[in-house]
Amino acid sequence: MAISRRDFLKVIGFTGVTSAVATIGGVLIGRGEDILKEIKPASKVRWAMAIDTRQFKTDEDFQKVIEACHKAHNVPNIPDPIRQVKWIWVDTFEKAFPTIEHEYISEEIKKRKFLLLCNHCDNPPCVRVCPVKATFRRPDGVVVQDMHRCIGCKFCMAACPYGSRNYNFYPPREFLSQVNPEYPTRTTGVVEKCILCYERLDEGKQPYCVEASEGKMFFGNLNDPNSPVRKAISENIVIVRKPELTTKPMVFYII
Ligand code: SF4
């Protein structure tokens, strides 16, 4: 169990901060509203997502969401597990939250599967290491990938602690059963990842995955107390992936 010095001081009241949020065993502990204060979104609009992991029960629940994203964005279906490309995928609790895993976590939660994607971190290490600025953070928090500018150096892949980025080892068009003409395909040698459907956000729509989840995922502006994501976070117990790394993930998991 690890607790940072800052959080320890906060818990014992040394700093005089009233918000009782601590990081214990890699979990941000506290009321949803207190956690939001701790995260301090930086701009007026700060897009974020909450995934209600209690509601994802069958393979079909996951597949509907993944297919909606991958079909719309021409994500190639590469069978090679080492070199596959994925924008949103499923993994175990142990893999998704390795720093939270401990013997007292309920067996039911440990057995759940979790939808994983780019966290659109507020403090994204992938952005800092890109030598050509092919990846950058928009003011609304979306971490974008410019696939035309990418030189395939893979620095961003090494920097991302969540495995959210994939390199195109194979020509992606050869692994598409159908091409969506409204979204560009990529080429061998570039890195890609989830872009939070910014093309839809700019039109006032929700990400494809959220739409396909039929109420199991929530999206919106964290700075708006009435947004679906804000309400979902405030009213439930949420965790984020590897909070101890201070990347400030903007994908929240309701457990
Ligand atoms: Fe970058 Fe990884 Fe964070 Fe996405 S999850 S913003 S790729 S560090």
py3Dmol code that shows the C-alpha trace and the ligand (Angstrom):
import py3Dmol

protein = """\
ATOM      1  CA  MET A   1       0.000   0.000   0.000  1.00  0.00           C
ATOM      2  CA  ALA A   2       1.482   3.406  -0.994  1.00  0.00           C
ATOM      3  CA  ILE A   3       0.418   6.860   0.045  1.00  0.00           C
ATOM      4  CA  SER A   4       2.134   9.959  -1.254  1.00  0.00           C
ATOM      5  CA  ARG A   5       3.612  12.500   1.152  1.00  0.00           C
ATOM      6  CA  ARG A   6       1.257  15.176  -0.131  1.00  0.00           C
ATOM      7  CA  ASP A   7      -1.788  12.985   0.321  1.00  0.00           C
ATOM      8  CA  PHE A   8      -0.577  11.871   3.733  1.00  0.00           C
ATOM      9  CA  LEU A   9      -0.288  15.484   4.838  1.00  0.00           C
ATOM     10  CA  LYS A  10      -3.748  16.114   3.460  1.00  0.00           C
ATOM     11  CA  VAL A  11      -5.246  13.169   5.290  1.00  0.00           C
ATOM     12  CA  ILE A  12      -3.764  14.229   8.624  1.00  0.00           C
ATOM     13  CA  GLY A  13      -4.935  17.786   8.014  1.00  0.00           C
ATOM     14  CA  PHE A  14      -1.452  19.342   7.934  1.00  0.00           C
ATOM     15  CA  THR A  15      -2.113  21.420   4.825  1.00  0.00           C
ATOM     16  CA  GLY A  16      -5.486  22.633   6.018  1.00  0.00           C
ATOM     17  CA  VAL A  17      -7.100  21.360   2.800  1.00  0.00           C
ATOM     18  CA  THR A  18     -10.623  20.197   3.515  1.00  0.00           C
ATOM     19  CA  SER A  19     -10.989  17.989   0.423  1.00  0.00           C
ATOM     20  CA  ALA A  20     -10.376  14.488   1.759  1.00  0.00           C
ATOM     21  CA  VAL A  21      -8.884  12.797  -1.278  1.00  0.00           C
ATOM     22  CA  ALA A  22      -6.003  10.380  -0.916  1.00  0.00           C
ATOM     23  CA  THR A  23      -4.147   7.934  -3.108  1.00  0.00           C
ATOM     24  CA  ILE A  24      -3.985   4.631  -1.332  1.00  0.00           C
ATOM     25  CA  GLY A  25      -2.787   1.522  -3.105  1.00  0.00           C
ATOM     26  CA  GLY A  26      -3.023   3.413  -6.385  1.00  0.00           C
ATOM     27  CA  VAL A  27      -6.694   4.327  -5.876  1.00  0.00           C
ATOM     28  CA  LEU A  28      -7.950   7.884  -5.597  1.00  0.00           C
ATOM     29  CA  ILE A  29     -10.140   7.658  -2.511  1.00  0.00           C
ATOM     30  CA  GLY A  30     -12.822  10.195  -1.837  1.00  0.00           C
ATOM     31  CA  ARG A  31     -16.214  11.486  -2.897  1.00  0.00           C
ATOM     32  CA  GLY A  32     -16.584  12.022  -6.642  1.00  0.00           C
ATOM     33  CA  GLU A  33     -16.805  15.797  -6.221  1.00  0.00           C
ATOM     34  CA  ASP A  34     -13.628  15.840  -4.102  1.00  0.00           C
ATOM     35  CA  ILE A  35     -11.807  13.806  -6.722  1.00  0.00           C
ATOM     36  CA  LEU A  36     -12.844  16.312  -9.389  1.00  0.00           C
ATOM     37  CA  LYS A  37     -11.441  19.164  -7.290  1.00  0.00           C
ATOM     38  CA  GLU A  38      -8.179  17.273  -7.013  1.00  0.00           C
ATOM     39  CA  ILE A  39      -7.988  16.740 -10.765  1.00  0.00           C
ATOM     40  CA  LYS A  40      -8.666  20.449 -11.556  1.00  0.00           C
ATOM     41  CA  PRO A  41      -9.577  20.404 -15.265  1.00  0.00           C
ATOM     42  CA  ALA A  42      -7.596  23.164 -16.979  1.00  0.00           C
ATOM     43  CA  SER A  43      -9.986  24.667 -19.548  1.00  0.00           C
ATOM     44  CA  LYS A  44     -13.666  25.655 -19.769  1.00  0.00           C
ATOM     45  CA  VAL A  45     -14.578  22.551 -21.720  1.00  0.00           C
ATOM     46  CA  ARG A  46     -12.873  19.407 -20.571  1.00  0.00           C
ATOM     47  CA  TRP A  47     -14.200  16.295 -22.274  1.00  0.00           C
ATOM     48  CA  ALA A  48     -14.224  13.169 -20.158  1.00  0.00           C
ATOM     49  CA  MET A  49     -15.791   9.741 -20.077  1.00  0.00           C
ATOM     50  CA  ALA A  50     -17.100   7.421 -17.398  1.00  0.00           C
ATOM     51  CA  ILE A  51     -17.581   3.700 -17.980  1.00  0.00           C
ATOM     52  CA  ASP A  52     -20.023   1.846 -15.769  1.00  0.00           C
ATOM     53  CA  THR A  53     -18.172  -1.444 -15.441  1.00  0.00           C
ATOM     54  CA  ARG A  54     -21.107  -2.984 -13.553  1.00  0.00           C
ATOM     55  CA  GLN A  55     -23.237  -2.835 -16.652  1.00  0.00           C
ATOM     56  CA  PHE A  56     -20.858  -4.568 -19.068  1.00  0.00           C
ATOM     57  CA  LYS A  57     -21.777  -8.204 -18.555  1.00  0.00           C
ATOM     58  CA  THR A  58     -21.621 -10.110 -21.837  1.00  0.00           C
ATOM     59  CA  ASP A  59     -19.149 -10.319 -24.722  1.00  0.00           C
ATOM     60  CA  GLU A  60     -21.811  -8.719 -26.861  1.00  0.00           C
ATOM     61  CA  ASP A  61     -21.916  -5.654 -24.599  1.00  0.00           C
ATOM     62  CA  PHE A  62     -18.207  -5.095 -25.300  1.00  0.00           C
ATOM     63  CA  GLN A  63     -18.243  -6.083 -28.952  1.00  0.00           C
ATOM     64  CA  LYS A  64     -20.986  -3.615 -29.885  1.00  0.00           C
ATOM     65  CA  VAL A  65     -18.901  -0.752 -28.526  1.00  0.00           C
ATOM     66  CA  ILE A  66     -15.617  -1.894 -30.062  1.00  0.00           C
ATOM     67  CA  GLU A  67     -17.144  -2.516 -33.472  1.00  0.00           C
ATOM     68  CA  ALA A  68     -18.846   0.868 -33.549  1.00  0.00           C
ATOM     69  CA  CYS A  69     -15.476   2.569 -32.999  1.00  0.00           C
ATOM     70  CA  HIS A  70     -13.317   0.359 -35.190  1.00  0.00           C
ATOM     71  CA  LYS A  71     -15.685   0.283 -38.184  1.00  0.00           C
ATOM     72  CA  ALA A  72     -16.162   4.036 -38.178  1.00  0.00           C
ATOM     73  CA  HIS A  73     -12.430   4.717 -37.938  1.00  0.00           C
ATOM     74  CA  ASN A  74     -11.178   2.017 -40.321  1.00  0.00           C
ATOM     75  CA  VAL A  75      -9.174   0.287 -37.596  1.00  0.00           C
ATOM     76  CA  PRO A  76      -7.581  -2.799 -39.205  1.00  0.00           C
ATOM     77  CA  ASN A  77      -8.454  -6.212 -37.817  1.00  0.00           C
ATOM     78  CA  ILE A  78      -4.970  -7.739 -37.578  1.00  0.00           C
ATOM     79  CA  PRO A  79      -4.914 -11.295 -36.178  1.00  0.00           C
ATOM     80  CA  ASP A  80      -1.291 -11.106 -34.958  1.00  0.00           C
ATOM     81  CA  PRO A  81      -1.780 -10.266 -31.221  1.00  0.00           C
ATOM     82  CA  ILE A  82       1.662  -8.644 -30.898  1.00  0.00           C
ATOM     83  CA  ARG A  83       1.141  -6.345 -33.880  1.00  0.00           C
ATOM     84  CA  GLN A  84      -2.594  -5.768 -33.733  1.00  0.00           C
ATOM     85  CA  VAL A  85      -4.080  -2.274 -33.872  1.00  0.00           C
ATOM     86  CA  LYS A  86      -6.794  -1.349 -31.392  1.00  0.00           C
ATOM     87  CA  TRP A  87      -8.410   1.902 -30.378  1.00  0.00           C
ATOM     88  CA  ILE A  88     -10.641   0.375 -27.724  1.00  0.00           C
ATOM     89  CA  TRP A  89     -10.282  -3.101 -26.287  1.00  0.00           C
ATOM     90  CA  VAL A  90     -11.067  -5.366 -23.335  1.00  0.00           C
ATOM     91  CA  ASP A  91      -8.779  -6.589 -20.590  1.00  0.00           C
ATOM     92  CA  THR A  92      -8.818  -8.011 -17.083  1.00  0.00           C
ATOM     93  CA  PHE A  93      -8.835  -6.060 -13.833  1.00  0.00           C
ATOM     94  CA  GLU A  94      -5.286  -7.182 -13.126  1.00  0.00           C
ATOM     95  CA  LYS A  95      -3.996  -5.827 -16.439  1.00  0.00           C
ATOM     96  CA  ALA A  96      -6.107  -2.675 -16.388  1.00  0.00           C
ATOM     97  CA  PHE A  97      -5.379  -1.689 -12.788  1.00  0.00           C
ATOM     98  CA  PRO A  98      -2.116  -3.409 -11.815  1.00  0.00           C
ATOM     99  CA  THR A  99      -1.359  -0.921  -9.046  1.00  0.00           C
ATOM    100  CA  ILE A 100      -4.793  -1.290  -7.459  1.00  0.00           C
ATOM    101  CA  GLU A 101      -4.717  -5.072  -7.296  1.00  0.00           C
ATOM    102  CA  HIS A 102      -4.585  -6.356  -3.716  1.00  0.00           C
ATOM    103  CA  GLU A 103      -5.929  -9.301  -1.785  1.00  0.00           C
ATOM    104  CA  TYR A 104      -8.941  -7.493  -0.344  1.00  0.00           C
ATOM    105  CA  ILE A 105     -10.503  -6.362  -3.622  1.00  0.00           C
ATOM    106  CA  SER A 106     -13.824  -8.128  -4.067  1.00  0.00           C
ATOM    107  CA  GLU A 107     -13.678 -11.273  -6.185  1.00  0.00           C
ATOM    108  CA  GLU A 108     -16.603 -10.004  -8.238  1.00  0.00           C
ATOM    109  CA  ILE A 109     -14.662  -6.880  -9.296  1.00  0.00           C
ATOM    110  CA  LYS A 110     -11.515  -8.891  -9.976  1.00  0.00           C
ATOM    111  CA  LYS A 111     -13.450 -11.097 -12.377  1.00  0.00           C
ATOM    112  CA  ARG A 112     -14.928  -8.193 -14.345  1.00  0.00           C
ATOM    113  CA  LYS A 113     -13.634  -7.220 -17.792  1.00  0.00           C
ATOM    114  CA  PHE A 114     -12.793  -3.592 -18.518  1.00  0.00           C
ATOM    115  CA  LEU A 115     -12.998  -1.491 -21.671  1.00  0.00           C
ATOM    116  CA  LEU A 116      -9.688   0.256 -22.240  1.00  0.00           C
ATOM    117  CA  LEU A 117      -8.794   3.147 -24.518  1.00  0.00           C
ATOM    118  CA  CYS A 118      -6.610   6.237 -24.582  1.00  0.00           C
ATOM    119  CA  ASN A 119      -7.247   8.144 -21.344  1.00  0.00           C
ATOM    120  CA  HIS A 120      -6.831  11.561 -22.957  1.00  0.00           C
ATOM    121  CA  CYS A 121      -4.652  12.423 -20.012  1.00  0.00           C
ATOM    122  CA  ASP A 122      -4.510  15.984 -18.719  1.00  0.00           C
ATOM    123  CA  ASN A 123      -0.756  15.557 -18.380  1.00  0.00           C
ATOM    124  CA  PRO A 124       0.047  13.261 -21.329  1.00  0.00           C
ATOM    125  CA  PRO A 125       3.626  11.927 -21.483  1.00  0.00           C
ATOM    126  CA  CYS A 126       3.082  10.806 -25.085  1.00  0.00           C
ATOM    127  CA  VAL A 127       2.717  14.447 -26.172  1.00  0.00           C
ATOM    128  CA  ARG A 128       5.905  15.564 -24.446  1.00  0.00           C
ATOM    129  CA  VAL A 129       8.122  13.034 -26.216  1.00  0.00           C
ATOM    130  CA  CYS A 130       6.888  13.413 -29.809  1.00  0.00           C
ATOM    131  CA  PRO A 131       9.770  15.048 -31.734  1.00  0.00           C
ATOM    132  CA  VAL A 132       7.577  16.320 -34.600  1.00  0.00           C
ATOM    133  CA  LYS A 133       4.424  17.345 -32.701  1.00  0.00           C
ATOM    134  CA  ALA A 134       2.349  14.711 -34.475  1.00  0.00           C
ATOM    135  CA  THR A 135       0.487  14.235 -31.222  1.00  0.00           C
ATOM    136  CA  PHE A 136      -0.844  17.156 -29.244  1.00  0.00           C
ATOM    137  CA  ARG A 137      -3.496  18.084 -26.718  1.00  0.00           C
ATOM    138  CA  ARG A 138      -6.387  20.290 -27.786  1.00  0.00           C
ATOM    139  CA  PRO A 139      -7.619  22.930 -25.313  1.00  0.00           C
ATOM    140  CA  ASP A 140     -10.690  20.758 -24.653  1.00  0.00           C
ATOM    141  CA  GLY A 141      -8.379  17.938 -23.555  1.00  0.00           C
ATOM    142  CA  VAL A 142      -8.571  15.607 -26.557  1.00  0.00           C
ATOM    143  CA  VAL A 143      -5.140  14.114 -27.255  1.00  0.00           C
ATOM    144  CA  VAL A 144      -5.008  14.059 -31.024  1.00  0.00           C
ATOM    145  CA  GLN A 145      -2.808  12.010 -33.332  1.00  0.00           C
ATOM    146  CA  ASP A 146      -1.909  13.477 -36.737  1.00  0.00           C
ATOM    147  CA  MET A 147      -1.243  10.330 -38.734  1.00  0.00           C
ATOM    148  CA  HIS A 148       0.183  12.304 -41.687  1.00  0.00           C
ATOM    149  CA  ARG A 149       2.779  14.036 -39.566  1.00  0.00           C
ATOM    150  CA  CYS A 150       3.815  10.916 -37.619  1.00  0.00           C
ATOM    151  CA  ILE A 151       7.302   9.644 -38.525  1.00  0.00           C
ATOM    152  CA  GLY A 152       6.865   6.302 -36.740  1.00  0.00           C
ATOM    153  CA  CYS A 153       9.637   6.778 -34.174  1.00  0.00           C
ATOM    154  CA  LYS A 154       7.449   5.041 -31.518  1.00  0.00           C
ATOM    155  CA  PHE A 155       8.570   7.392 -28.710  1.00  0.00           C
ATOM    156  CA  CYS A 156       4.915   8.007 -27.832  1.00  0.00           C
ATOM    157  CA  MET A 157       4.295   4.264 -27.545  1.00  0.00           C
ATOM    158  CA  ALA A 158       7.173   3.937 -25.118  1.00  0.00           C
ATOM    159  CA  ALA A 159       5.968   6.933 -23.102  1.00  0.00           C
ATOM    160  CA  CYS A 160       2.320   5.891 -22.777  1.00  0.00           C
ATOM    161  CA  PRO A 161       1.928   3.817 -19.600  1.00  0.00           C
ATOM    162  CA  TYR A 162      -1.406   2.411 -20.744  1.00  0.00           C
ATOM    163  CA  GLY A 163      -0.555   0.666 -24.026  1.00  0.00           C
ATOM    164  CA  SER A 164      -3.001   2.945 -25.799  1.00  0.00           C
ATOM    165  CA  ARG A 165      -0.939   3.444 -28.951  1.00  0.00           C
ATOM    166  CA  ASN A 166      -0.310   1.023 -31.803  1.00  0.00           C
ATOM    167  CA  TYR A 167       2.129   1.010 -34.679  1.00  0.00           C
ATOM    168  CA  ASN A 168       1.058  -0.075 -38.159  1.00  0.00           C
ATOM    169  CA  PHE A 169       3.459  -2.896 -38.964  1.00  0.00           C
ATOM    170  CA  TYR A 170       1.222  -4.045 -41.841  1.00  0.00           C
ATOM    171  CA  PRO A 171      -0.617  -2.074 -44.548  1.00  0.00           C
ATOM    172  CA  PRO A 172      -3.864  -1.427 -42.668  1.00  0.00           C
ATOM    173  CA  ARG A 173      -6.135  -1.388 -45.750  1.00  0.00           C
ATOM    174  CA  GLU A 174      -5.377  -5.067 -46.329  1.00  0.00           C
ATOM    175  CA  PHE A 175      -7.014  -5.868 -42.990  1.00  0.00           C
ATOM    176  CA  LEU A 176     -10.250  -3.985 -43.525  1.00  0.00           C
ATOM    177  CA  SER A 177     -13.288  -5.932 -44.691  1.00  0.00           C
ATOM    178  CA  GLN A 178     -15.027  -2.662 -45.474  1.00  0.00           C
ATOM    179  CA  VAL A 179     -13.703   0.908 -45.747  1.00  0.00           C
ATOM    180  CA  ASN A 180     -15.649   3.829 -44.325  1.00  0.00           C
ATOM    181  CA  PRO A 181     -15.065   6.478 -47.016  1.00  0.00           C
ATOM    182  CA  GLU A 182     -15.769   9.255 -44.527  1.00  0.00           C
ATOM    183  CA  TYR A 183     -12.686   8.532 -42.420  1.00  0.00           C
ATOM    184  CA  PRO A 184      -9.097   8.277 -43.734  1.00  0.00           C
ATOM    185  CA  THR A 185      -7.197   5.003 -43.714  1.00  0.00           C
ATOM    186  CA  ARG A 186      -3.578   4.974 -42.548  1.00  0.00           C
ATOM    187  CA  THR A 187      -0.310   3.658 -43.918  1.00  0.00           C
ATOM    188  CA  THR A 188       2.381   1.293 -42.687  1.00  0.00           C
ATOM    189  CA  GLY A 189       4.856   2.950 -40.310  1.00  0.00           C
ATOM    190  CA  VAL A 190       2.586   5.336 -38.422  1.00  0.00           C
ATOM    191  CA  VAL A 191       1.199   5.228 -34.891  1.00  0.00           C
ATOM    192  CA  GLU A 192      -2.500   5.537 -34.200  1.00  0.00           C
ATOM    193  CA  LYS A 193      -4.911   5.535 -31.256  1.00  0.00           C
ATOM    194  CA  CYS A 194      -8.350   6.672 -30.084  1.00  0.00           C
ATOM    195  CA  ILE A 195      -8.992  10.330 -30.829  1.00  0.00           C
ATOM    196  CA  LEU A 196     -12.162  10.556 -28.720  1.00  0.00           C
ATOM    197  CA  CYS A 197     -14.148  11.044 -31.963  1.00  0.00           C
ATOM    198  CA  TYR A 198     -13.202  14.717 -32.054  1.00  0.00           C
ATOM    199  CA  GLU A 199     -14.671  14.835 -35.555  1.00  0.00           C
ATOM    200  CA  ARG A 200     -18.044  14.136 -33.913  1.00  0.00           C
ATOM    201  CA  LEU A 201     -17.512  16.317 -30.847  1.00  0.00           C
ATOM    202  CA  ASP A 202     -16.974  19.271 -33.161  1.00  0.00           C
ATOM    203  CA  GLU A 203     -20.451  18.573 -34.592  1.00  0.00           C
ATOM    204  CA  GLY A 204     -22.051  18.343 -31.142  1.00  0.00           C
ATOM    205  CA  LYS A 205     -22.275  14.540 -31.192  1.00  0.00           C
ATOM    206  CA  GLN A 206     -21.045  11.937 -28.708  1.00  0.00           C
ATOM    207  CA  PRO A 207     -18.226   9.454 -29.375  1.00  0.00           C
ATOM    208  CA  TYR A 208     -19.307   6.334 -31.266  1.00  0.00           C
ATOM    209  CA  CYS A 209     -18.476   4.051 -28.335  1.00  0.00           C
ATOM    210  CA  VAL A 210     -20.652   6.013 -25.918  1.00  0.00           C
ATOM    211  CA  GLU A 211     -23.551   5.985 -28.353  1.00  0.00           C
ATOM    212  CA  ALA A 212     -23.212   2.232 -28.966  1.00  0.00           C
ATOM    213  CA  SER A 213     -23.014   1.434 -25.247  1.00  0.00           C
ATOM    214  CA  GLU A 214     -26.710   2.221 -24.777  1.00  0.00           C
ATOM    215  CA  GLY A 215     -26.342   3.961 -21.420  1.00  0.00           C
ATOM    216  CA  LYS A 216     -23.338   2.084 -20.044  1.00  0.00           C
ATOM    217  CA  MET A 217     -20.896   4.911 -20.787  1.00  0.00           C
ATOM    218  CA  PHE A 218     -21.229   8.593 -19.981  1.00  0.00           C
ATOM    219  CA  PHE A 219     -19.613  11.507 -21.738  1.00  0.00           C
ATOM    220  CA  GLY A 220     -19.511  15.267 -21.459  1.00  0.00           C
ATOM    221  CA  ASN A 221     -17.855  18.347 -20.071  1.00  0.00           C
ATOM    222  CA  LEU A 222     -16.306  17.768 -16.645  1.00  0.00           C
ATOM    223  CA  ASN A 223     -16.640  21.450 -15.876  1.00  0.00           C
ATOM    224  CA  ASP A 224     -20.426  21.338 -16.299  1.00  0.00           C
ATOM    225  CA  PRO A 225     -22.025  20.030 -13.072  1.00  0.00           C
ATOM    226  CA  ASN A 226     -25.072  18.931 -15.065  1.00  0.00           C
ATOM    227  CA  SER A 227     -23.206  16.930 -17.702  1.00  0.00           C
ATOM    228  CA  PRO A 228     -23.837  13.149 -17.759  1.00  0.00           C
ATOM    229  CA  VAL A 229     -20.186  12.375 -17.056  1.00  0.00           C
ATOM    230  CA  ARG A 230     -19.993  14.735 -14.115  1.00  0.00           C
ATOM    231  CA  LYS A 231     -23.152  13.303 -12.589  1.00  0.00           C
ATOM    232  CA  ALA A 232     -21.925   9.743 -13.113  1.00  0.00           C
ATOM    233  CA  ILE A 233     -18.632  10.532 -11.394  1.00  0.00           C
ATOM    234  CA  SER A 234     -20.208  12.461  -8.555  1.00  0.00           C
ATOM    235  CA  GLU A 235     -22.804   9.834  -7.745  1.00  0.00           C
ATOM    236  CA  ASN A 236     -20.619   6.730  -7.891  1.00  0.00           C
ATOM    237  CA  ILE A 237     -17.327   5.280  -6.719  1.00  0.00           C
ATOM    238  CA  VAL A 238     -14.816   5.703  -9.510  1.00  0.00           C
ATOM    239  CA  ILE A 239     -11.230   4.691 -10.157  1.00  0.00           C
ATOM    240  CA  VAL A 240      -8.751   5.712 -12.848  1.00  0.00           C
ATOM    241  CA  ARG A 241      -5.824   3.776 -14.281  1.00  0.00           C
ATOM    242  CA  LYS A 242      -2.422   4.248 -12.585  1.00  0.00           C
ATOM    243  CA  PRO A 243      -3.221   7.569 -10.863  1.00  0.00           C
ATOM    244  CA  GLU A 244       0.141   7.493  -9.092  1.00  0.00           C
ATOM    245  CA  LEU A 245       1.828   8.405 -12.408  1.00  0.00           C
ATOM    246  CA  THR A 246       0.138  11.857 -12.323  1.00  0.00           C
ATOM    247  CA  THR A 247      -0.896  11.627 -15.962  1.00  0.00           C
ATOM    248  CA  LYS A 248      -4.445  12.558 -14.831  1.00  0.00           C
ATOM    249  CA  PRO A 249      -6.538  10.185 -16.922  1.00  0.00           C
ATOM    250  CA  MET A 250      -9.897  11.505 -18.104  1.00  0.00           C
ATOM    251  CA  VAL A 251     -11.503   8.084 -18.466  1.00  0.00           C
ATOM    252  CA  PHE A 252     -13.177   7.137 -15.181  1.00  0.00           C
ATOM    253  CA  TYR A 253     -14.304   3.647 -14.226  1.00  0.00           C
ATOM    254  CA  ILE A 254     -17.401   3.241 -12.089  1.00  0.00           C
ATOM    255  CA  ILE A 255     -16.964   0.128  -9.942  1.00  0.00           C
TER     256      ILE A 255
END
"""
ligand_1 = """\
8
SF4
Fe -1.101 9.623 -24.235
Fe -1.376 7.130 -23.328
Fe -2.451 9.188 -21.929
Fe -3.508 8.459 -24.299
S -3.408 7.214 -22.421
S -3.038 10.566 -23.622
S -1.702 7.814 -25.442
S -0.272 8.810 -22.296
"""
view = py3Dmol.view(width=600, height=400)
view.addModel(protein, "pdb")
view.setStyle({"model": 0}, {"cartoon": {"style": "trace"}})
view.addModel(ligand_1, "xyz")
view.setStyle({"model": 1}, {"stick": {}})
view.zoomTo()
view.show()
